[in-house]
Structures are given as structure tokens and as C-alpha cells.
Amino acid sequence: MVKRTTRTTNGRLAPAASAALAFTILATMILSTQCAAPGDATPTSIPHPTATPATTAPPREDPYQAARAQMVESQMKSRDISDERVLRSMEKVPRREFVPESYQELAHADRPLPIGYGQTISQPYIVALMTQLLEVGQSDKVLEVGTGSGYQAAIMGELADEVYTVEIIEELAKNATELLDRLGYANIHVRHADGYYGWKDHAPYDVIIVTCAPDHIPQPLLNQLADGGRMVIPVGPPGAYQALWKIEREDDEIVSRRITGVAFVPLTGEHGDQ
């Protein structure tokens, strides 16, 4: 066996020995770094991936909210409408939806508008006034005579527990049913019938609102008014101004109070008191 020796020249290692020594030093440095105690090395932070927060679609903006707010401010608060629940419902219900497309630009104007078949949607202020007069409670059951496009029923649907509304014109009753269903008013029930007779199946009612004018107060409606119940109704001859009345039942006594002059379409149908 031949023993290999390393020779030096002038006190220096030969090239092969120098390379071996450099390798040994480098290896020692690497091992000392990897095996160092926790306090011996500068800690390095490893960035964690940033979690992207889950996103949900923003609520759909109602482009007519501002118009309704202005309607409430200028036409109701500036007059004598102060019931906060009524004001909120008037601001919430999308009146434009209940107006024919050809009149939608006037939906929030201070005036009634035609809805077809010789009928109208009442002036916003009158809707608010009649609603305020009725003092609708959250547990109340309401009868409406004259559904029309369904707007007044929707206002009542925001305030009461259940609303029963009767419309004599079949096409209007159908359209109102579809619209109210689409808007989610599960507590509003529409019937195609002569409103003069009310809706006896669900009587008595805490509140009755009539949105067309008979020439006298129908006895069937008085019969369906609960003890302590309130009714608001325009009364007068067709084609002329009528008086808006508030009727209240107190035990067997009927108390009537004239509110103001109004102009409503007439109550139609073939009827006689029952």
C-alpha cells in the first residue's frame, strides 16, 4: 500500500491540500449554521399568503329611492302627515311599479294618475292621509274596497298583519295580484268581486278603507267593521266632489266625522244593501 503524502512548497500547502482545507472550512460553516441554537441566528419571517376576503354582491341600488324620499318630504311632512310608520311605508313602497309605463315619469308627482279602465291611482298625499287616519296596528286585519293597481294595498301590507282587497274589474284584480306577488306581499289577498259587499268570509275587520266613492255608506261594510274598528270612505254623487269620512264603531254605536273634500272615481257595480 502506497501512502500518499502532501508536500509543501515554501511553507504553503500544495494546491490539492489547499482545496481540501477550503472544502472542510466551508462544510463546517454550513453545519454550524444549520445546527445553531435558536438565539444564535437571525430569525427570518416567512410571509403567509394573504387571504382574500369573501365578497358578496352589494345590495342592488334603488334608483327611485331619492324620488320617494323627496315625495315624502315635500308632499307629506310639509303638510300634516306625522305618523312615522306611514311615512316609512310611503318611502319604501315602489310607487312607480304601480303606475302604467306611459305615466311612470310622473309616478311621484302630487296628483292622481290614470291606471286604465277608467280608474286612477290616488295622489300620494291622499293615500298617506287616509292611511294615517286609520291608525293601522301591526296585528290589524284590513279590508280594502277598490284594489286598483294595488298601491294602497301595498302600503297597508307594510303596516298590518293581513290585508284583504276587493276589485270589481277583473283585469285590474289579476294585474294587482301578479304585481303584489312579485313584490313579495304574501299577507295581501286579492279578490275579484263587488266591493260594496266587502269580504264577509274574513270579517270582522279592524280597518276598512274604501278607495272609490259610493253615494252612501254601504251597510255590509258597517256590518263587517269590528268593535273598535275604523273605516275611511269618500261619499258623494258620481262626477262631483265628495266628502271623506272617518267612521268608528264603539260597541253598537257608529261615530262619523267629516275630514275634508275629495274627488274619487265612483264605486261601481249592481248592488243593493244586504
C-alpha positions as CSV (number, residue, x, y, z in Angstrom):
1,M,0.0,0.0,0.0
2,V,1.4,3.3,-1.1
3,K,1.0,6.1,1.5
4,R,0.2,9.4,-0.2
5,T,1.8,12.5,1.4
6,T,1.3,16.2,0.9
7,R,4.3,18.2,0.3
8,T,4.6,21.9,1.0
9,T,6.5,24.5,-1.0
10,N,7.9,27.4,0.8
11,G,5.7,26.7,3.8
12,R,2.5,26.7,1.8
13,L,0.1,23.9,1.1
14,A,0.1,22.4,-2.3
15,P,-2.9,23.2,-4.4
16,A,-4.6,19.9,-3.7
17,A,-4.3,20.3,0.1
18,S,-5.4,23.9,-0.2
19,A,-8.6,22.9,-1.9
20,A,-9.3,20.2,0.6
21,L,-8.9,22.6,3.5
22,A,-11.2,25.2,1.9
23,F,-13.9,22.4,1.5
24,T,-13.5,21.4,5.1
25,I,-14.0,25.0,6.4
26,L,-17.0,25.6,4.2
27,A,-18.6,22.4,5.4
28,T,-18.0,23.4,9.0
29,M,-19.7,26.8,8.4
30,I,-22.7,25.2,6.9
31,L,-23.1,22.7,9.7
32,S,-22.7,25.3,12.4
33,T,-25.4,27.4,10.8
34,Q,-27.9,24.6,10.4
35,C,-27.3,23.3,14.0
36,A,-27.2,26.7,15.7
37,A,-29.3,27.3,18.8
38,P,-32.5,29.4,18.2
39,G,-30.8,32.5,19.6
40,D,-27.7,32.2,17.5
41,A,-29.3,33.0,14.1
42,T,-31.3,36.0,13.0
43,P,-34.9,34.7,12.5
44,T,-36.4,35.0,9.1
45,S,-40.2,35.7,8.7
46,I,-41.9,33.6,6.1
47,P,-44.8,35.6,4.8
48,H,-48.2,33.8,4.9
49,P,-50.3,34.2,1.8
50,T,-52.9,36.9,2.4
51,A,-56.4,35.5,2.5
52,T,-58.7,37.2,0.0
53,P,-61.9,38.1,1.9
54,A,-65.1,36.6,0.5
55,T,-67.0,39.1,-1.5
56,T,-70.8,39.4,-1.7
57,A,-72.7,41.3,-4.3
58,P,-73.6,44.8,-3.0
59,P,-77.3,45.4,-2.5
60,R,-79.0,46.5,-5.6
61,E,-79.4,50.2,-5.6
62,D,-82.9,51.6,-5.9
63,P,-82.7,54.4,-8.4
64,Y,-86.0,55.9,-7.3
65,Q,-85.4,55.9,-3.5
66,A,-84.4,59.5,-3.6
67,A,-87.5,60.4,-5.5
68,R,-89.7,58.7,-2.9
69,A,-87.8,60.4,-0.1
70,Q,-88.4,63.8,-1.8
71,M,-92.1,62.9,-2.3
72,V,-92.5,62.2,1.4
73,E,-90.6,65.3,2.5
74,S,-92.3,67.8,0.2
75,Q,-95.9,66.4,0.0
76,M,-96.4,64.8,3.4
77,K,-94.1,66.0,6.1
78,S,-94.7,69.6,4.9
79,R,-98.4,69.1,5.4
80,D,-100.0,67.2,8.2
81,I,-98.6,63.6,7.9
82,S,-96.6,62.9,11.0
83,D,-97.1,59.1,11.6
84,E,-93.6,57.7,11.3
85,R,-94.8,54.2,10.2
86,V,-96.9,55.7,7.5
87,L,-94.1,57.9,6.3
88,R,-91.7,55.0,6.2
89,S,-94.1,52.8,4.2
90,M,-94.7,55.6,1.7
91,E,-91.0,56.0,1.3
92,K,-90.4,52.2,1.0
93,V,-93.2,51.0,-1.4
94,P,-92.0,51.5,-5.1
95,R,-94.9,53.6,-6.3
96,R,-93.5,53.6,-9.8
97,E,-94.2,49.9,-10.1
98,F,-98.0,50.6,-9.7
99,V,-98.2,53.2,-12.4
100,P,-98.6,52.4,-16.2
101,E,-95.3,52.7,-18.1
102,S,-96.5,55.8,-20.0
103,Y,-97.0,57.7,-16.7
104,Q,-94.0,56.4,-14.7
105,E,-92.1,59.7,-15.0
106,L,-95.0,61.3,-13.1
107,A,-95.2,58.5,-10.5
108,H,-94.1,60.7,-7.6
109,A,-95.9,63.8,-8.7
110,D,-98.5,65.4,-6.3
111,R,-101.5,64.2,-8.3
112,P,-103.6,61.1,-9.1
113,L,-102.8,59.2,-12.3
114,P,-104.9,57.0,-14.6
115,I,-104.3,53.3,-14.5
116,G,-106.7,52.2,-17.2
117,Y,-110.3,51.1,-17.2
118,G,-111.5,54.5,-16.1
119,Q,-109.7,54.1,-12.7
120,T,-106.9,56.1,-11.0
121,I,-104.1,55.7,-8.5
122,S,-104.7,58.3,-5.8
123,Q,-102.5,61.3,-5.2
124,P,-99.7,60.3,-2.7
125,Y,-100.8,62.7,-0.1
126,I,-104.4,61.3,-0.1
127,V,-103.0,57.8,0.3
128,A,-100.9,58.9,3.3
129,L,-103.8,60.9,4.8
130,M,-106.3,58.1,4.6
131,T,-103.7,55.6,6.0
132,Q,-102.8,57.9,8.9
133,L,-106.5,58.4,9.8
134,L,-106.9,54.7,10.1
135,E,-104.2,54.2,12.8
136,V,-103.2,50.8,11.5
137,G,-101.7,48.5,14.0
138,Q,-99.3,45.6,13.3
139,S,-101.8,43.0,14.3
140,D,-104.7,44.6,12.5
141,K,-106.8,42.9,9.7
142,V,-107.6,45.3,6.9
143,L,-110.3,45.3,4.2
144,E,-109.8,47.5,1.2
145,V,-112.5,48.2,-1.3
146,G,-111.1,49.1,-4.7
147,T,-107.7,47.4,-5.3
148,G,-106.9,49.4,-8.5
149,S,-103.2,48.8,-9.2
150,G,-102.6,47.6,-5.7
151,Y,-100.6,50.6,-4.4
152,Q,-102.8,51.3,-1.3
153,A,-102.9,47.6,-0.5
154,A,-99.1,47.5,-0.6
155,I,-99.0,50.5,1.9
156,M,-101.4,48.6,4.1
157,G,-99.3,45.4,3.7
158,E,-96.3,47.2,5.3
159,L,-98.4,48.2,8.3
160,A,-100.9,45.5,9.1
161,D,-100.9,41.7,9.7
162,E,-103.3,40.7,6.9
163,V,-104.9,42.7,4.0
164,Y,-108.0,41.6,2.1
165,T,-108.7,43.7,-1.0
166,V,-111.6,43.5,-3.4
167,E,-111.6,44.8,-7.0
168,I,-114.6,44.7,-9.4
169,I,-112.6,45.0,-12.6
170,E,-111.2,41.6,-13.3
171,E,-108.2,42.7,-15.3
172,L,-107.1,45.1,-12.6
173,A,-107.6,42.4,-9.9
174,K,-105.4,40.0,-12.0
175,N,-102.7,42.6,-12.6
176,A,-102.6,43.6,-9.0
177,T,-102.3,40.0,-7.8
178,E,-99.4,39.4,-10.1
179,L,-97.6,42.6,-9.1
180,L,-98.1,42.1,-5.3
181,D,-96.9,38.5,-5.5
182,R,-93.8,39.6,-7.5
183,L,-93.0,42.2,-4.8
184,G,-93.3,39.6,-2.1
185,Y,-96.5,40.8,-0.3
186,A,-97.6,37.4,1.0
187,N,-100.0,39.0,3.5
188,I,-102.2,40.7,0.8
189,H,-105.1,38.7,-0.7
190,V,-106.9,40.0,-3.8
191,R,-110.4,39.0,-4.8
192,H,-112.4,39.9,-8.0
193,A,-115.8,40.8,-6.7
194,D,-118.2,43.7,-6.0
195,G,-116.6,45.6,-3.1
196,Y,-119.9,47.0,-2.0
197,Y,-120.4,43.7,-0.1
198,G,-117.0,43.6,1.4
199,W,-115.4,40.2,2.0
200,K,-117.6,38.5,4.6
201,D,-115.5,35.4,4.9
202,H,-112.8,37.2,6.8
203,A,-114.8,39.7,8.8
204,P,-114.8,41.4,11.2
205,Y,-112.1,43.9,10.2
206,D,-110.1,46.3,12.4
207,V,-109.7,48.6,9.5
208,I,-111.7,49.2,6.3
209,I,-110.5,51.6,3.6
210,V,-112.6,52.5,0.6
211,T,-110.8,54.0,-2.4
212,C,-113.8,54.7,-4.6
213,A,-116.9,56.7,-3.8
214,P,-120.4,55.3,-3.2
215,D,-123.3,57.8,-2.8
216,H,-123.9,56.4,0.7
217,I,-122.1,54.2,3.3
218,P,-122.7,50.5,2.4
219,Q,-124.4,48.7,5.2
220,P,-122.4,45.4,4.5
221,L,-119.2,47.3,5.3
222,L,-120.6,48.7,8.5
223,N,-121.6,45.1,9.4
224,Q,-118.1,43.9,8.8
225,L,-116.4,46.5,11.0
226,A,-115.1,45.1,14.3
227,D,-115.9,46.7,17.6
228,G,-113.3,49.5,18.0
229,G,-112.7,49.4,14.2
230,R,-112.1,52.3,11.9
231,M,-113.3,53.0,8.4
232,V,-112.3,55.8,6.0
233,I,-114.5,56.3,3.0
234,P,-115.3,59.0,0.4
235,V,-119.1,59.5,0.0
236,G,-120.8,61.6,-2.6
237,P,-122.5,61.6,-6.1
238,P,-120.6,60.4,-9.1
239,G,-118.9,63.1,-11.1
240,A,-118.8,65.6,-8.2
241,Y,-116.7,66.3,-5.2
242,Q,-117.3,64.1,-2.2
243,A,-116.6,64.2,1.5
244,L,-114.0,62.0,3.1
245,W,-115.4,60.4,6.3
246,K,-113.9,58.6,9.2
247,I,-116.3,56.0,10.7
248,E,-115.7,54.3,14.1
249,R,-117.6,51.6,15.8
250,E,-117.9,51.8,19.5
251,D,-119.9,48.8,20.8
252,D,-123.2,49.2,18.8
253,E,-122.7,52.9,18.2
254,I,-121.4,54.3,14.9
255,V,-119.5,57.6,15.2
256,S,-118.8,59.6,12.0
257,R,-116.5,62.5,11.4
258,R,-116.1,64.5,8.2
259,I,-112.4,65.0,7.3
260,T,-112.2,67.0,4.0
261,G,-113.4,67.3,0.4
262,V,-112.1,64.8,-2.1
263,A,-112.6,63.6,-5.7
264,F,-112.7,59.8,-6.2
265,V,-113.9,57.6,-9.0
266,P,-117.4,56.2,-8.2
267,L,-118.0,52.8,-6.6
268,T,-119.4,50.7,-9.5
269,G,-121.5,47.5,-9.6
270,E,-125.0,46.3,-9.3
271,H,-125.9,46.2,-5.7
272,G,-128.4,46.8,-3.0
273,D,-128.0,46.6,0.7
274,Q,-127.9,43.2,2.3
